[in-house]
Amino acid sequence: MTRPFLALALTTSLVAVMPSLPVKASATAFAAAHAPAPARERRGQIRVDTAALGDSAEATRTKILDRIDAVLTRGGVTRTDDASDPVLRVTVEPLEGDTVGYRISYRVDIDGAAVKGSDSFADCRLCTEDELADATEAAIERTVEYMEVEVESDTPLEPDTDTTDPTTASGGEGDGLPPDVRSRRGLGGKGWAGVALLGVGGAGLIAGIVLAVPEPKHVDTRPTELRTTRPAGFVAIGVGGAMAITGAVLLALDRRDAKRQATAADRKRAVVRAIPWVAEGAGLGVVGRF
């Protein structure tokens, strides 16, 4: 077999084995990134004190509890009655002096002691009761991260015996992972296939150009015959170019899908409200709801 056709055969062989490469690499990378880690869970209790508000104490407490429950739900916090779990404590009092408004103090306790960094306050001046509830929701948004604790798993870990091809688990398209997981990853199945096609196609283009450039030469033993590598070069350029274009299209489609998933996740927040408040300094609280 002459060198030009050997190069063309090698390029064709790479095309034949290429589709299996990104699947293995993607599955291996996903397994390594999601190896079992110590179990952690956000959980705890709520304690709201509005006794200082007098006649409106109970009604205000009910509104604030509803808003806090919404914050904990968004943050993945499970409500419990276990005394060893974190406790979110919120106290609402009128502002001192002639200033009209409320001070919202909050912290997360574990075993009776405040978690470092969770203790803070926010002032809501000239607030109605509804605006006070909004300001409380905005102020405690960050506290959910302090309610995360390690938990013991009741079920021992077992090896994964599922042999389903990850590229066909969702009907043969994508990598079969939930959309929220795919949006956090880099490249999906189509993306890896696109990268591989771009690489192999680029190599084919280079090989084709190398073969197509030399001028035809006479055969030493047969002066009337010409030896040329141009036909093989043109074929390699055509195949390599087609592969590179296909790879670019697959990569673009993968990035488009990832962008759509990220945009859809952002749109889950249907309402955004701005509430003026003071938390160790003036500021603007932003409240988002699902």
Backbone bond lengths (Angstrom), bond angles and torsions (degrees), N, CA, C in turn:
res aa  C-N    CA-C-N  psi(-1)  N-CA   C-N-CA  omega(-1)  CA-C   N-CA-C  phi
1 M - - - 1.465 - - 1.526 108.54 -
2 T 1.348 118.18 131.75 1.459 121.16 -178.50 1.523 110.40 -73.60
3 R 1.329 116.71 161.95 1.459 121.53 -177.39 1.522 113.21 -60.11
4 P 1.347 119.42 -42.62 1.475 118.11 -179.47 1.518 112.07 -58.31
5 F 1.339 116.64 -45.52 1.460 118.73 -176.98 1.522 111.34 -74.34
6 L 1.331 118.25 -26.66 1.457 120.57 173.99 1.524 110.05 -64.91
7 A 1.345 117.33 -42.14 1.465 120.82 178.09 1.513 110.85 -63.97
8 L 1.344 117.32 -40.78 1.461 121.05 179.02 1.513 110.90 -64.92
9 A 1.333 117.49 -40.48 1.467 120.99 179.14 1.519 111.20 -65.13
10 L 1.337 116.20 -38.91 1.464 119.76 178.77 1.519 110.57 -63.86
11 T 1.337 116.73 -41.70 1.469 120.05 178.07 1.510 111.10 -61.68
12 T 1.346 117.44 -42.98 1.463 121.79 179.32 1.517 111.40 -64.15
13 S 1.341 117.04 -38.00 1.467 120.55 179.08 1.518 110.98 -64.68
14 L 1.327 116.21 -39.71 1.461 119.35 178.03 1.513 111.31 -62.32
15 V 1.336 116.96 -38.37 1.466 120.86 177.18 1.518 110.45 -61.51
16 A 1.332 117.42 -39.31 1.466 121.31 -176.24 1.517 112.24 -67.44
17 V 1.339 117.83 -37.97 1.467 120.14 -176.07 1.511 112.15 -93.00
18 M 1.335 118.67 -14.45 1.450 121.98 -173.91 1.520 114.26 -58.58
19 P 1.378 123.07 -43.75 1.453 121.27 -174.24 1.512 114.43 -56.80
20 S 1.340 119.65 -26.84 1.461 120.28 -178.39 1.516 112.83 -79.11
21 L 1.348 117.93 -16.95 1.465 119.82 -174.82 1.512 113.40 -70.05
22 P 1.350 120.89 -51.74 1.455 119.21 -176.52 1.512 113.18 -64.11
23 V 1.350 118.15 -31.34 1.457 120.75 -179.79 1.514 109.90 -62.29
24 K 1.348 117.45 -48.54 1.458 121.10 -179.81 1.523 110.77 -62.92
25 A 1.349 116.01 -45.08 1.462 119.20 -178.59 1.509 111.21 -63.62
26 S 1.367 116.90 -41.97 1.457 120.17 -178.97 1.513 111.26 -65.25
27 A 1.325 117.11 -44.93 1.457 120.70 -179.01 1.519 111.11 -64.20
28 T 1.351 116.87 -41.45 1.465 120.02 179.82 1.519 110.92 -65.66
29 A 1.330 117.46 -42.98 1.464 120.58 -179.79 1.514 110.92 -64.01
30 F 1.330 117.21 -40.17 1.470 120.28 179.89 1.522 110.87 -65.47
31 A 1.343 116.88 -42.08 1.463 120.17 -179.76 1.524 110.90 -63.30
32 A 1.337 116.75 -40.55 1.460 119.60 -179.64 1.520 111.34 -67.58
33 A 1.336 116.54 -38.75 1.462 120.07 -178.17 1.511 112.62 -71.65
34 H 1.343 117.73 -23.26 1.459 121.50 -176.68 1.528 111.54 -114.23
35 A 1.322 116.79 33.17 1.459 120.64 176.48 1.526 109.43 -64.65
36 P 1.348 118.41 149.42 1.458 121.21 -178.45 1.518 111.67 -55.83
37 A 1.329 116.20 135.67 1.462 123.18 178.56 1.525 107.83 -126.44
38 P 1.335 117.70 163.66 1.463 119.42 176.92 1.521 110.75 -52.90
39 A 1.337 115.96 131.60 1.460 121.04 -175.71 1.520 110.12 -68.25
40 R 1.327 116.81 129.59 1.459 122.53 176.26 1.523 108.24 -130.55
41 E 1.303 115.24 147.15 1.460 120.02 -175.79 1.517 109.34 -146.96
42 R 1.327 115.81 141.82 1.459 120.87 174.09 1.525 108.30 -91.12
43 R 1.327 115.87 121.30 1.455 120.26 -176.02 1.521 109.43 -157.01
44 G 1.337 116.46 162.79 1.446 118.57 177.26 1.511 113.69 155.88
45 Q 1.351 114.81 -167.52 1.449 122.91 -175.06 1.526 110.32 -121.95
46 I 1.351 115.40 166.85 1.455 121.75 178.58 1.523 108.87 -122.43
47 R 1.327 116.57 135.36 1.453 122.15 173.88 1.526 107.54 -131.42
48 V 1.335 117.17 117.35 1.464 122.08 -178.73 1.525 109.06 -118.42
49 D 1.329 117.12 126.13 1.462 122.96 -179.11 1.531 109.16 -116.06
50 T 1.326 116.75 111.47 1.470 121.79 177.02 1.530 110.80 -121.73
51 A 1.321 117.28 20.83 1.464 121.43 -174.57 1.515 112.42 -58.00
52 A 1.333 117.03 -29.24 1.462 120.03 -176.75 1.523 112.84 -73.21
53 L 1.329 118.66 -6.50 1.464 121.13 -177.32 1.516 113.25 -87.92
54 G 1.314 117.97 -2.11 1.458 120.92 175.30 1.506 113.44 72.15
55 D 1.350 116.80 -129.99 1.466 121.51 -173.75 1.525 113.07 -62.59
56 S 1.307 117.72 -30.71 1.475 120.51 -178.02 1.521 112.91 -89.07
57 A 1.338 117.11 6.37 1.463 120.60 -173.21 1.526 112.45 -58.85
58 E 1.325 117.83 -49.70 1.460 119.94 -173.91 1.526 112.32 -69.10
59 A 1.341 116.81 -42.18 1.466 119.92 179.87 1.533 110.53 -64.37
60 T 1.329 116.26 -41.71 1.465 119.60 178.88 1.521 110.67 -66.58
61 R 1.324 116.75 -39.94 1.462 120.74 179.60 1.529 111.05 -60.58
62 T 1.328 116.75 -40.57 1.472 120.52 179.49 1.529 111.12 -62.96
63 K 1.343 117.04 -43.75 1.467 120.39 179.06 1.528 111.07 -63.39
64 I 1.331 115.55 -43.23 1.467 119.25 -178.21 1.525 110.74 -67.12
65 L 1.327 117.81 -38.98 1.469 120.72 177.64 1.523 110.98 -59.99
66 D 1.331 117.05 -40.98 1.472 120.17 179.09 1.532 110.55 -62.07
67 R 1.346 116.73 -42.16 1.460 119.81 -179.18 1.534 111.20 -68.92
68 I 1.330 116.63 -40.61 1.472 119.54 178.94 1.518 110.14 -63.94
69 D 1.327 116.41 -40.91 1.462 119.83 179.17 1.531 110.63 -60.88
70 A 1.354 117.11 -37.48 1.468 120.82 177.50 1.528 111.14 -64.89
71 V 1.347 116.59 -40.37 1.471 120.55 178.64 1.525 110.27 -63.21
72 L 1.339 116.88 -45.34 1.461 119.99 -178.61 1.528 111.39 -66.12
73 T 1.324 116.81 -36.40 1.463 120.03 178.30 1.522 110.49 -64.34
74 R 1.331 117.49 -44.44 1.467 120.65 177.89 1.514 111.36 -63.18
75 G 1.335 116.24 -34.51 1.459 120.13 -178.06 1.507 113.95 -85.40
76 G 1.354 118.32 3.25 1.456 121.16 178.06 1.515 113.77 73.59
77 V 1.331 117.59 29.18 1.467 122.00 -179.81 1.527 109.64 -93.04
78 T 1.337 116.12 128.82 1.461 122.11 177.45 1.522 109.48 -92.28
79 R 1.341 117.32 127.91 1.465 121.22 177.88 1.527 109.39 -74.40
80 T 1.337 117.00 131.79 1.459 121.67 -179.17 1.528 109.90 -135.69
81 D 1.342 115.44 171.76 1.471 122.03 175.36 1.522 111.18 -117.72
82 D 1.330 117.23 11.68 1.461 121.40 -178.21 1.528 109.58 -75.51
83 A 1.329 116.50 124.10 1.465 121.11 -177.12 1.521 112.82 -63.46
84 S 1.346 117.69 -21.88 1.469 120.36 -178.92 1.527 112.68 -84.73
85 D 1.330 117.38 -7.73 1.456 120.87 -179.68 1.527 111.20 -81.67
86 P 1.332 117.87 161.41 1.470 120.77 178.22 1.528 111.51 -59.85
87 V 1.326 115.80 151.08 1.466 122.43 177.85 1.523 108.47 -125.50
88 L 1.334 116.42 121.43 1.457 121.11 174.99 1.532 107.90 -88.24
89 R 1.317 116.10 116.06 1.461 121.11 -178.18 1.532 109.19 -108.71
90 V 1.337 115.36 126.49 1.460 121.72 -179.99 1.523 108.04 -126.37
91 T 1.323 116.83 127.04 1.461 122.63 178.85 1.520 108.76 -122.60
92 V 1.341 116.27 129.89 1.466 121.71 179.38 1.523 108.54 -117.94
93 E 1.335 115.13 126.62 1.458 121.02 -178.97 1.522 109.31 -137.09
94 P 1.322 117.96 154.29 1.472 120.14 173.91 1.527 109.83 -65.38
95 L 1.330 116.76 149.28 1.452 120.75 175.46 1.524 110.27 -67.32
96 E 1.308 116.77 147.55 1.460 120.94 -179.72 1.522 111.08 -76.20
97 G 1.342 115.30 157.25 1.454 120.60 177.33 1.509 112.26 78.22
98 D 1.331 115.42 -150.84 1.465 121.31 -176.43 1.528 112.82 -89.18
99 T 1.323 117.55 -3.26 1.463 120.47 -178.60 1.523 110.18 -72.64
100 V 1.331 115.98 130.43 1.460 121.27 179.37 1.526 108.76 -90.44
101 G 1.297 115.42 126.74 1.461 119.37 179.17 1.517 111.73 151.46
102 Y 1.334 115.69 -163.56 1.457 120.91 -173.81 1.526 110.39 -136.03
103 R 1.319 115.37 152.91 1.465 121.91 169.84 1.524 108.45 -111.33
104 I 1.328 115.74 126.94 1.464 122.21 179.36 1.523 107.51 -106.45
105 S 1.319 116.75 110.43 1.463 121.53 176.91 1.521 109.10 -104.28
106 Y 1.333 117.24 139.88 1.459 119.51 -176.86 1.517 110.79 -151.40
107 R 1.322 115.04 152.56 1.460 121.46 176.66 1.519 108.34 -164.71
108 V 1.338 115.94 165.90 1.456 122.42 174.88 1.523 107.94 -113.51
109 D 1.332 116.83 125.04 1.460 122.49 178.22 1.521 110.54 -105.91
110 I 1.333 115.53 142.89 1.463 122.01 169.65 1.522 107.02 -131.39
111 D 1.321 115.58 122.97 1.475 121.39 -176.64 1.524 111.36 55.45
112 G 1.340 116.63 38.79 1.456 121.27 174.65 1.511 115.55 82.73
113 A 1.322 118.81 -3.33 1.467 122.09 -179.13 1.528 109.89 -115.89
114 A 1.340 116.12 140.86 1.462 120.56 -179.66 1.525 110.81 -68.64
115 V 1.320 115.84 135.83 1.468 120.94 175.92 1.526 108.31 -71.37
116 K 1.316 116.30 132.32 1.461 121.34 -177.20 1.528 110.66 -57.79
117 G 1.335 115.29 127.73 1.461 120.72 178.29 1.508 114.31 93.32
118 S 1.340 118.45 -11.61 1.471 120.61 -176.58 1.517 112.51 -91.14
119 D 1.333 118.23 -14.78 1.461 122.73 -173.89 1.523 110.06 -84.90
120 S 1.356 117.46 119.64 1.458 120.48 -179.69 1.531 109.37 -160.12
121 F 1.333 116.09 -175.70 1.467 120.17 178.20 1.516 109.17 -152.31
122 A 1.338 114.85 165.18 1.459 121.57 175.76 1.514 108.44 -144.84
123 D 1.330 117.63 138.43 1.455 123.15 177.96 1.520 109.72 -101.98
124 C 1.314 116.30 132.13 1.471 122.19 178.07 1.525 107.35 -117.57
125 R 1.319 116.33 100.76 1.456 121.16 -174.13 1.522 111.58 -92.51
126 L 1.321 115.05 141.04 1.471 122.00 -179.69 1.523 111.23 55.13
127 C 1.333 116.13 39.75 1.459 121.52 -176.10 1.529 111.58 -94.05
128 T 1.305 116.67 142.52 1.461 121.43 164.81 1.529 107.46 -80.79
129 E 1.334 116.97 174.97 1.467 119.71 179.73 1.526 110.94 -65.06
130 D 1.343 117.37 -38.32 1.471 119.67 178.21 1.522 110.83 -66.33
131 E 1.326 117.12 -40.78 1.465 119.76 178.42 1.518 111.03 -67.55
132 L 1.333 116.98 -32.23 1.457 120.49 175.24 1.521 110.68 -63.38
133 A 1.338 117.01 -42.21 1.468 120.46 177.74 1.519 110.89 -63.40
134 D 1.346 116.22 -40.66 1.474 119.71 177.68 1.527 111.17 -63.04
135 A 1.340 116.31 -44.07 1.460 120.20 -178.99 1.521 111.17 -65.04
136 T 1.333 117.35 -37.17 1.465 120.57 177.57 1.526 110.33 -63.60
137 E 1.324 116.44 -43.85 1.467 120.62 179.22 1.527 110.91 -60.21
138 A 1.346 116.37 -43.43 1.468 119.80 179.97 1.525 111.29 -67.17
139 A 1.343 116.33 -38.75 1.460 119.57 -174.48 1.520 112.82 -67.87
140 I 1.346 117.52 -39.14 1.469 119.82 -173.18 1.524 112.75 -91.70
141 E 1.325 117.52 4.79 1.467 120.42 -176.31 1.526 111.79 -53.75
142 R 1.328 117.26 -37.38 1.467 121.01 -174.85 1.522 113.29 -81.37
143 T 1.351 117.92 -10.65 1.467 119.30 -172.90 1.521 113.37 -73.84
144 V 1.339 118.14 -17.33 1.470 119.28 -175.81 1.534 111.62 -61.78
145 E 1.330 117.01 -28.31 1.471 119.03 -178.86 1.527 111.70 -67.82
146 Y 1.336 117.11 -21.02 1.458 120.28 179.08 1.530 112.29 -87.05
147 M 1.325 117.54 -1.44 1.464 121.84 -178.70 1.527 111.45 -101.56
148 E 1.316 117.24 18.14 1.468 121.97 -179.08 1.529 109.70 -94.45
149 V 1.325 115.79 128.29 1.470 121.13 -178.65 1.521 109.16 -133.29
150 E 1.323 115.46 158.10 1.457 120.24 174.58 1.523 109.23 -78.91
151 V 1.322 116.07 139.50 1.461 121.10 179.71 1.522 109.04 -128.52
152 E 1.323 115.63 153.17 1.456 121.24 177.87 1.520 109.21 -90.35
153 S 1.334 115.05 133.15 1.458 119.89 178.91 1.522 109.90 -83.39
154 D 1.359 116.31 130.85 1.462 120.65 178.51 1.520 112.27 -79.38
155 T 1.341 116.55 -16.13 1.465 120.77 -176.72 1.508 109.52 -108.83
156 P 1.346 119.76 119.78 1.465 120.66 178.79 1.518 111.14 -64.78
157 L 1.323 115.01 146.92 1.459 119.59 179.07 1.518 110.95 -68.22
158 E 1.310 117.11 137.87 1.461 122.31 179.11 1.514 108.79 -122.59
159 P 1.318 116.85 147.97 1.469 118.12 178.37 1.509 111.01 -64.67
160 D 1.319 114.95 146.01 1.460 120.90 179.82 1.522 109.22 -76.16
161 T 1.352 115.59 118.66 1.463 120.08 -179.32 1.520 112.04 -104.15
162 D 1.328 116.75 7.27 1.455 120.21 -179.38 1.526 109.20 -74.14
163 T 1.321 115.58 121.78 1.467 120.68 -178.34 1.520 112.16 -102.72
164 T 1.341 117.22 12.37 1.455 120.62 -179.24 1.515 110.64 -63.76
165 D 1.320 116.52 134.17 1.457 121.36 177.61 1.520 108.80 -66.11
166 P 1.342 119.02 120.28 1.460 119.85 -177.05 1.502 113.97 -61.48
167 T 1.346 118.22 -19.17 1.461 119.35 179.99 1.512 112.20 -81.59
168 T 1.353 118.31 -11.80 1.458 120.32 -177.94 1.509 112.31 -119.74
169 A 1.343 118.37 5.82 1.456 120.98 -176.29 1.515 112.18 -67.45
170 S 1.315 119.04 -21.71 1.459 120.93 179.28 1.522 109.99 -117.65
171 G 1.324 116.28 43.68 1.445 120.33 175.13 1.505 113.83 88.82
172 G 1.338 118.32 18.27 1.456 120.51 174.45 1.509 114.28 90.75
173 E 1.349 117.82 4.44 1.462 119.14 -179.63 1.505 108.48 -127.31
174 G 1.333 117.71 141.73 1.455 120.90 -178.47 1.507 110.57 77.14
175 D 1.361 115.83 -157.45 1.455 119.79 -177.85 1.514 112.38 -113.86
176 G 1.336 119.81 9.59 1.445 122.32 174.38 1.509 114.22 77.12
177 L 1.345 119.69 6.59 1.446 122.10 -179.54 1.519 109.85 -91.95
178 P 1.353 118.05 156.43 1.459 120.32 176.99 1.522 110.58 -58.60
179 P 1.363 117.83 149.86 1.459 120.12 -176.83 1.513 113.55 -57.63
180 D 1.380 118.35 -37.45 1.452 118.69 -177.99 1.517 111.81 -67.68
181 V 1.366 117.30 -28.12 1.458 120.24 177.22 1.523 110.01 -75.48
182 R 1.349 116.83 -43.06 1.463 120.26 -178.80 1.520 111.45 -61.85
183 S 1.369 117.07 -36.91 1.458 119.60 -177.28 1.511 112.14 -67.22
184 R 1.360 117.84 -21.40 1.452 120.48 179.85 1.523 111.75 -89.73
185 R 1.345 117.06 -12.29 1.450 119.81 -177.44 1.519 110.56 -86.40
186 G 1.325 115.25 171.77 1.454 119.90 176.25 1.518 110.23 -78.40
187 L 1.336 116.82 -94.96 1.455 121.54 -178.82 1.518 110.80 -96.32
188 G 1.339 115.96 142.54 1.452 121.03 172.86 1.525 110.24 -91.33
189 G 1.334 116.33 -166.81 1.458 120.19 -178.35 1.517 112.70 -60.78
190 K 1.351 116.67 -45.09 1.459 119.88 179.22 1.526 111.56 -64.82
191 G 1.334 116.02 -35.61 1.457 119.04 179.73 1.511 112.62 -64.63
192 W 1.359 116.38 -45.32 1.468 119.60 178.54 1.530 111.06 -64.26
193 A 1.339 116.12 -39.41 1.471 119.06 177.69 1.527 110.40 -62.99
194 G 1.350 116.46 -39.26 1.461 120.14 178.23 1.513 112.30 -63.24
195 V 1.341 116.85 -42.73 1.464 120.44 178.88 1.522 110.71 -62.16
196 A 1.367 116.13 -43.87 1.461 119.22 -179.85 1.535 111.05 -63.79
197 L 1.328 116.68 -42.76 1.466 119.80 179.22 1.529 111.27 -63.90
198 L 1.326 116.98 -40.03 1.463 119.59 177.65 1.527 110.99 -61.13
199 G 1.348 116.12 -41.57 1.460 119.52 -179.73 1.511 112.71 -65.77
200 V 1.341 115.46 -49.94 1.469 119.15 -178.80 1.527 110.71 -67.81
201 G 1.347 116.34 -40.10 1.463 119.37 178.37 1.512 112.20 -63.18
202 G 1.358 116.35 -39.62 1.462 119.26 177.27 1.524 111.59 -62.94
203 A 1.360 115.38 -41.04 1.462 118.72 177.97 1.532 110.71 -62.78
204 G 1.353 116.03 -40.26 1.463 119.07 178.17 1.516 112.65 -63.69
205 L 1.345 116.51 -39.33 1.469 120.02 177.48 1.524 111.20 -61.97
206 I 1.330 115.57 -45.08 1.466 118.94 -179.51 1.531 110.77 -62.76
207 A 1.358 115.20 -45.28 1.464 118.34 179.45 1.526 111.28 -62.21
208 G 1.352 116.19 -39.35 1.459 119.82 179.39 1.509 112.60 -64.00
209 I 1.341 116.62 -41.78 1.461 119.67 179.26 1.526 110.87 -63.91
210 V 1.348 115.65 -41.44 1.466 119.87 178.61 1.522 111.01 -60.26
211 L 1.342 115.81 -38.92 1.461 119.76 -179.06 1.529 112.65 -77.36
212 A 1.342 117.65 -29.81 1.469 119.87 -174.46 1.515 113.48 -84.89
213 V 1.332 118.09 -19.32 1.462 120.49 -174.69 1.538 113.41 -73.21
214 P 1.351 120.52 -45.73 1.484 119.65 -174.72 1.530 113.33 -58.49
215 E 1.325 115.20 144.04 1.463 121.12 176.63 1.534 110.05 -73.91
216 P 1.342 117.90 151.00 1.480 120.68 175.25 1.532 110.32 -59.99
217 K 1.321 116.26 144.39 1.470 121.30 -179.78 1.530 110.66 -125.04
218 H 1.352 116.47 150.03 1.456 121.40 177.01 1.523 109.40 -74.72
219 V 1.340 115.57 143.35 1.461 120.99 175.36 1.527 108.03 -75.85
220 D 1.334 115.83 132.06 1.470 119.83 -174.88 1.526 112.02 -59.73
221 T 1.316 115.53 -41.51 1.468 118.00 -175.67 1.521 112.26 -83.07
222 R 1.373 114.78 -17.68 1.477 118.30 179.41 1.522 107.75 -133.95
223 P 1.341 116.39 89.22 1.471 120.95 -174.34 1.517 113.69 -60.23
224 T 1.301 118.20 -21.93 1.469 119.47 -177.80 1.538 112.00 -83.96
225 E 1.325 118.00 -7.68 1.466 120.92 -179.11 1.521 110.59 -105.16
226 L 1.360 114.43 148.68 1.461 121.21 178.93 1.532 109.85 -111.16
227 R 1.329 114.82 141.46 1.478 120.47 174.47 1.529 107.72 -111.06
228 T 1.334 116.55 125.30 1.464 121.14 -178.92 1.532 110.75 -139.88
229 T 1.303 114.43 146.34 1.473 120.45 176.24 1.520 111.59 -105.07
230 R 1.303 116.99 5.26 1.464 120.12 -174.79 1.539 113.79 -64.07
231 P 1.337 119.83 -44.51 1.475 117.57 179.47 1.526 112.69 -56.87
232 A 1.350 115.63 -45.58 1.470 118.22 178.24 1.525 110.75 -63.47
233 G 1.336 117.72 -37.23 1.457 121.20 178.75 1.513 112.00 -63.14
234 F 1.352 115.53 -43.47 1.463 118.97 179.54 1.533 111.23 -64.16
235 V 1.336 116.66 -38.76 1.467 119.89 177.67 1.530 110.49 -63.74
236 A 1.346 115.70 -44.78 1.466 119.44 -179.89 1.524 110.79 -63.45
237 I 1.333 118.09 -38.83 1.468 121.16 177.62 1.523 110.43 -62.77
238 G 1.348 116.68 -43.66 1.454 120.25 179.45 1.521 112.67 -62.80
239 V 1.365 115.62 -48.43 1.469 119.53 -179.78 1.525 110.91 -64.39
240 G 1.344 116.24 -46.43 1.460 119.88 -179.55 1.516 112.44 -62.19
241 G 1.340 116.50 -41.79 1.463 119.60 178.52 1.515 112.38 -62.91
242 A 1.350 116.50 -42.01 1.467 120.28 178.75 1.518 111.15 -63.15
243 M 1.340 115.99 -42.10 1.467 119.76 178.96 1.524 111.35 -64.33
244 A 1.331 117.24 -42.29 1.460 120.97 -179.45 1.522 111.05 -63.94
245 I 1.333 116.75 -42.07 1.470 120.32 178.56 1.523 110.50 -63.92
246 T 1.344 116.22 -45.02 1.465 119.69 178.48 1.526 111.03 -60.74
247 G 1.338 116.86 -42.09 1.465 120.34 178.10 1.511 112.09 -61.63
248 A 1.327 117.11 -41.91 1.461 120.26 179.45 1.522 111.20 -63.77
249 V 1.344 116.63 -39.75 1.467 120.54 178.65 1.523 110.70 -64.81
250 L 1.343 117.37 -45.30 1.472 120.51 179.27 1.515 111.35 -61.62
251 L 1.324 117.35 -42.01 1.460 121.04 179.76 1.528 110.89 -64.36
252 A 1.328 116.59 -41.24 1.464 120.55 178.53 1.525 111.17 -64.46
253 L 1.345 117.10 -41.19 1.463 120.79 178.68 1.518 111.17 -63.95
254 D 1.332 117.11 -40.16 1.468 120.93 179.15 1.523 110.99 -62.82
255 R 1.336 116.87 -44.41 1.466 120.17 179.30 1.524 111.27 -66.67
256 R 1.354 116.86 -35.32 1.465 120.00 178.35 1.524 110.60 -64.55
257 D 1.346 116.82 -43.70 1.463 120.27 179.58 1.527 111.12 -62.59
258 A 1.344 117.01 -41.99 1.462 120.47 180.00 1.527 110.62 -63.50
259 K 1.329 116.67 -39.47 1.459 120.36 179.89 1.518 110.80 -66.59
260 R 1.341 117.23 -40.59 1.465 120.12 178.49 1.521 111.57 -62.99
261 Q 1.333 117.10 -40.57 1.467 120.51 179.76 1.515 110.82 -64.93
262 A 1.332 117.10 -41.40 1.461 120.00 178.97 1.522 111.09 -65.54
263 T 1.348 116.82 -39.15 1.455 120.65 179.13 1.519 110.89 -66.09
264 A 1.348 117.06 -40.98 1.462 120.64 179.04 1.518 111.34 -62.87
265 A 1.344 116.67 -37.48 1.472 119.73 178.98 1.525 110.45 -66.31
266 D 1.325 117.10 -39.52 1.464 120.31 179.73 1.521 111.68 -65.54
267 R 1.342 117.03 -32.44 1.464 119.91 -176.82 1.520 113.77 -75.47
268 K 1.349 117.00 -5.98 1.463 119.12 177.12 1.524 111.67 -64.62
269 R 1.325 116.88 -24.43 1.449 119.31 177.57 1.522 108.18 -81.12
270 A 1.308 116.30 100.36 1.460 121.48 -171.57 1.522 112.98 -82.22
271 V 1.342 118.20 -26.32 1.451 121.00 -174.25 1.512 109.54 -130.24
272 V 1.302 116.55 133.36 1.468 121.71 173.59 1.519 107.61 -127.81
273 R 1.334 116.60 125.49 1.452 121.27 -178.34 1.521 109.20 -126.52
274 A 1.316 116.44 141.63 1.468 121.55 179.28 1.519 109.07 -108.19
275 I 1.348 116.87 126.28 1.453 122.39 -178.58 1.536 108.11 -124.86
276 P 1.342 117.94 124.03 1.471 118.55 176.39 1.518 110.35 -70.95
277 W 1.317 116.66 133.35 1.451 120.20 178.18 1.515 109.55 -156.73
278 V 1.314 116.23 167.90 1.459 122.42 -178.27 1.506 108.41 -123.74
279 A 1.345 117.42 122.84 1.460 122.28 176.92 1.520 107.50 -129.72
280 E 1.322 114.98 92.21 1.465 121.08 -174.70 1.516 110.15 54.74
281 G 1.355 115.26 38.70 1.469 122.04 -176.45 1.517 108.74 139.84
282 A 1.325 117.86 156.35 1.457 120.46 -177.74 1.504 111.22 -70.59
283 G 1.346 114.90 151.75 1.463 118.40 179.61 1.510 111.47 -170.51
284 L 1.312 115.77 -173.44 1.455 122.71 179.49 1.508 108.60 -129.63
285 G 1.320 117.04 118.62 1.462 120.64 179.33 1.516 110.95 -88.94
286 V 1.304 117.82 137.33 1.468 122.70 179.09 1.511 109.00 -114.64
287 V 1.345 116.44 125.03 1.456 121.96 -178.07 1.510 108.80 -110.08
288 G 1.337 118.50 125.59 1.468 122.23 176.42 1.511 110.09 -119.08
289 R 1.336 117.05 140.17 1.459 120.93 178.93 1.512 110.26 -126.45
290 F 1.348 114.81 151.02 1.467 119.89 175.09 1.517 108.17 -81.91
